[in-house]
Amino acid sequence: MPLNLDTVIDRHATGSKKWSQYPADVLPMWVADMDFPVAPVIIEALQKRLEHPMLGYCVAQDSLRQTLVEHLWSAYGWRVEPQELIFLPGVMPGVNMALNALVRPGKPVIVQTPNYSPLLLCAANWSLPRVDLPFSADANGEYHTDIAALKKALPGAGAFVMSNPHNPLGKVFSREELQQIGDACLANDTLIISDEIHADILFDGRKHTPIASLSPELARRTITLMSASKAYNIAGLKTAFAIVQDPELRHRFNSGRLDMVDSVNAMGLEATQVAYAQGGEWLAQVQAYLQANRNYLADALKTRFPGIQMHLPQSTYLAWLDCSGLGLVNPQKFFLEKAKVALSAGPEFGEDCKQYVRLNFGCPRPLLEEGLARMERSLQGL
């Protein structure tokens, strides 16, 4: 059945972080949380689960493990065994578990920039030095990993932390680029920690490639972190999973819980099962809608915002906007105060990103249109 994703649903007074962060007259287009209703099949499954009156501590059932094994094979051609899955309350707890358990004190952590703020900050959580690896851009505005710089930075490094697909750039890594990254890490025996939370949202027929799926050697040196939370809009259920294929690495990784990373939400496990087993049709429609929103945004920027540049996102529902042509000191503050539109501030993603903002287009088209109209009016007279 076709979805009606144009309907705007009021999220005020629901405890929504996205809609509670700013006053009611501000249109929030910042945090990576879509303004679409959850797939009906997931809602139905949660309602059915609540017919049972017990909500105690839960563990993943064999059926969920098998569903994920089948999903990883059908989506990516990646053969994973059920025992190689570790369930977590979020991707970032997994990243921090890995750094704490697997990286020796004093060893640098390499992170590409710009990048998702918690990935930039996680090394400091464990007093580990961070090495920034800026992306390079070609004449077409495509972002690429500087392999030569990576090889120079890797000797002695404890981990390479990546976002694949990339947030905020919306970049989908090619198999060739991932292989180059993987080969460089293997040559230096460097652990790879790969945040692949946006793996299910790609545009223009692209396919996601988990870096660990490229070879058994890479699988043995990689912690892969995934979740249904972004694609299926269930982030509030706090459920994710790690794929760790080497038994020793898996044991050491799990030891990093230290009673800080607890068991997983009972409803989150239920929702994850149903999302990957039955949510494909819903996701296909949402993905098509997101791609249309992306294209609408790109056309609007070209025709109505000559001072803003955007490289077309290949993945995610997040647009990385270069506002340097507007001549503003602080674009995020300007649009918040003058347009009443809340965007993510560029410096959250890297020190050299003061002229950037990140815009979430994962919303009904009327909200996207309203946000752009407000931004356009705020720029009149500049």
N, C-alpha and C positions, 0 to 999 in steps of 0.2 A: 504494500500500500504506500502511495507517495506521501512523503512527510510534508507538513506545512511548517517550514522553518522561518517564515517571515513573521510569525506571531511573536510579539514582544511580551515577555512574562515578567511581572514585577517581582524583583528579588529583594526589595527592601524588607526589613524586619524578619529576614530568614536566617540571620547570622552569617550571610555571605561576606567573606573577606573582601571580595572585589567591590561589592556595593556598600560596604560599611566604612571603608577607608577614608572616604571623602564626604563632604556635605551632600545632601539630597539633590542639590541643583547641579552637581558635577556628573558628567557622563563618564563612567569608568571604562577605559580601553587599555588597561595596563597589564595586570597579572594574567598568566596563561590559564584562563578558566573560560570556557565557552558559555554563551548565553542561550544554549539550546536545551530542551528537555531531554532527559536520559531516555534511551531506547525503551519502548514499552515492554519489551521482553525482559529487560532487566528489572524494571519496576514490578512486573508481575512475579518474577522469581523472588524478589525481596519480600513482597507481600505474602507469598506462600511460605517462605522461611519463617516469617513472624507468626504463622499459625502455630508453630512450636513455641512453647512458653519459656524455653531455656536459652540464655545468651551468655554462656560461660566461655572460658578460654577455648580457643579453637586451633586446630591444626589443619593443614591442607589435606584433603582427601585424595585418594588415588585417582578418582575421576578428574579432579582438577589438574593433577600432574599429567595425566594422559592427554587431556584437552590441550595443554600448553605444548606438550611434545608434538602433537599433531599439527598445531598452529605453526610452530617454528619450522617444521618440515615443509608444510604446504606453502607458507608465505616466503620462506627464505632458502629452502633446500638444505636446512641445517639439522643434522641428526643429533639429537640430544636425548639423554637417558633420564627417566623420571627422578632418579636420586641426585642428579646434577642441578636440580632446582632448589633454591633457598628462598623462602618467603619472608618478606620484610614489610614494615609499615611505610616505606617510601624509598625512592631511589637515593636521595641524599644520605639517609642513614647508612645505606649500603656503601656509598662512596667513602664515608667517614670510617666505617668499619674496616674497609680495605686499607685505608691509609694507616690506621692505628695498628692493625694486626700484621701488615705485610711490608711496611716501609720502615727501614731502620732509622733511628734518630740521626738528624743531620743530612739525610739524603734529600736532594732537591726533587721537587714535583714540577713537571713541565705541564703548562696549561696554555692552550691556544687563545689568542685574544683578537677581537673581543670575545667574551664568553658569559654564560649564565652566571650571575653573581655568586651563588653558593659554590659553584665549581671554582671560581677564582679565590674564594675565601677559605676553602676547606683545608688547604695545606697549613694555614696559620692555626687552625684548630688544634693541631698536633705539633706545633712549633717546628714545622718543616719549612725550609726555604722554598720559595716559588720562583720558577723561571718562566717568564712570559715568552711565548712564541707567536708573534704577530702573523696573521694571514697576509699573503700577498694578493694583489688584485691585478688582473690582466687588462688589456685595452677594452675588453667588453664588459668589464666590471665583475667578472667571475672571480670568486675567492679560491685561492689555492694554498695548500700547506707548503711552506718553504722547506723542502726536504733537506737541502744543504744546511740550513740553520738548525733543523731538527737533529741531524747527524752530529753537528757540532755541540749541541746542548746535551745530548744523551749520555755520554760517558760519565759514569758515576751517579746518574739520576736514579731515584728510587721508583718513580712511577711517571707514566704519561697519562694524563687525564683528558679524555676527549668527550665532546658532545656530538653524537652521530645518530640522526640528522642534527644539524647545528642550530642552536639557539644562542644569539638572536639572528644569525645571518640567513636562516632558512636554507642552508646549503645541504645538498645531498652528495655525500662522498662517492666518487666512482670506485669500482673495484680496484682499478689500477692505482689510484691515490692511496686507498686503504692498504694495498699490498706493499707499497713503498714505505708507508708509516710502519706497518707491521714488521717488515724486514729490518728496518733501522732499529726498532725496539728489540727484536730478537738478537741482532748482532751485539747489543749491549746488555742483554739479559734484563731488560727493563719491563716491569709490570705495566700492563695496559688496563686502565679502568675506564670503561666505555659506558657513558650515559646514553641509552638508546630509547628514552621515554617517548620520543616523537616518531618512532619507527613506523607507526601505522597511518601516518598522514603525509602522503606524497602526492605531487601534482604532475600532470602532463604524462601520465603513464610510467613514471619512474618507479624503480624498485629499490627497496632498502637492502643493504648488505651489512649484516653484523660482521665486525672485523674478526671475531673469533671463528666465524664460519669458513674463513679462507683456507685454513690448514690446521692439522692436528697440533703443529708446533705453536701456532698462535693461540689456539684454544687452551693450551697448557699454561700460557702466561697472561691470560685475560680474565678479568671480572666484567661480565656484561650485566647491565642493569636495565630492566624493562618494566612496564606497567601498562595496564589498560586505562589509566587515569586520564591521560590527555585526550586520546582518541575517542573514548566513550564518555567523557565528561563526568567521571566518578572520583575526582581527586579527593573529595571529602571523606571517602571511605578508607583512605590511608592503607592501600595495598599495592605492593610491588613484588618483583621477584628477581633474583640474581641467577645467572647461569654460570656455574664454575665447574669446568669439566675435569680438571686435575684433582684427584682425591686428596692429596696432601694440601694443595692450595685451598681446597674447599674446607678442610678441617681448620686450617689456620684462619681463614676468612671468618668462619663461624665463631671462632674464639674471640673475635673482636666485638661481640655483642656486649660483654661486660655489664650485663643487666641494664644497659642504657637503651638497647634496641630490643623492644619487647615483641610478644607474639602479635599476630595480625588480626585486624578487625574481622569478626565473624561475617558481617554483611559484605565486607569487601571481598572476602574469599568467594562468597556466593556470586557477587556481581561479576567478578573476574571470570569465573567459570562460564557464566551465561554469555558474557560479552564475546569471548573467543569462540564459543560453541555455536551461538545463535545470532550474534549481532552483526554479521557481515553485511546484510542488506541495508540495515540502518546506517552503518558506517559508510557504505558506498554512496548513499544519498547525501550524507553530511559532507563527505569529501568533495563531491561534485559541487555542492553549494559553497563550500569554502573556496574552491578554485574560482568559481564565478565571482565571489566577493573579492578575491585577490585581483582578478582582472579588472573589476570595477574600480578598485582602489588605484591600480596602476594607471588606468585611463584618466581618473580624476586628478591624479598628481600631475600627469603630463599636460592636461588642459587647463587646470585651475590653480596649480601650485608650482609656478616656474622656479621657485627658490628651494624646492624639496626634491631630492633625488632618491630613487629606490631601485635596488637591484631586485628583479622579480623573484620572490621566494619560491624555492623548489619544494619546500616542505614546511611543516608547522602551520599555524594560523597567526604567525607573528611577522610583522613587517618592520624592517630596520631602515629608518628614514634619516637621510643626511640632510639636515636643515641649514647647512653652512651658507647656502645662498640667500638666506633670509636676513642675515646680519644681526641675529639675536644673541645676546650674551648667554641666556639660559633658555633654550627652546621649551624644555619641559615645564619650567615655571611660567613662561609666557602663556602657553596654551592652557595651563591649569587656571591661571588668574584671569586671562582675557577671554578665553573661549569656553571655560568651564568643561574642559576635556582633560581627563587624567591619563597621561601616557607614562610609560616607564622612562626614567632619565638615563641618557646615554652613559654617564660616568659609572653607573651601577655595573656596567659590562666591561669597563676598562678605562684607564686614566686618560687615554687619548680620544675619548668619545664624547666630549663636551657638546658637540654640535649635532649629536644624534638623539633620537627618541625611538622607542619601540612601541608599535601600535598593534593591538590585538584586533584582528578582523573576524574572529570567531563569534559572530553575533548575527541576529536577524538583520537583513539589509536595511530596514528603516533606521536601526540604531547606527549603522555604519554611515548612512546618508546624513543623519543628524550630526554625527560627530564631525564629518568633513565640512558640513555647512557651517557649523560653529567655528571651526578652525579657519575657514575661508573668510568669514565675517571679521574675525579677530585681526586678520592681516590687512584689511582694508585701511588705507591711509598710511601704511608704513613707508 
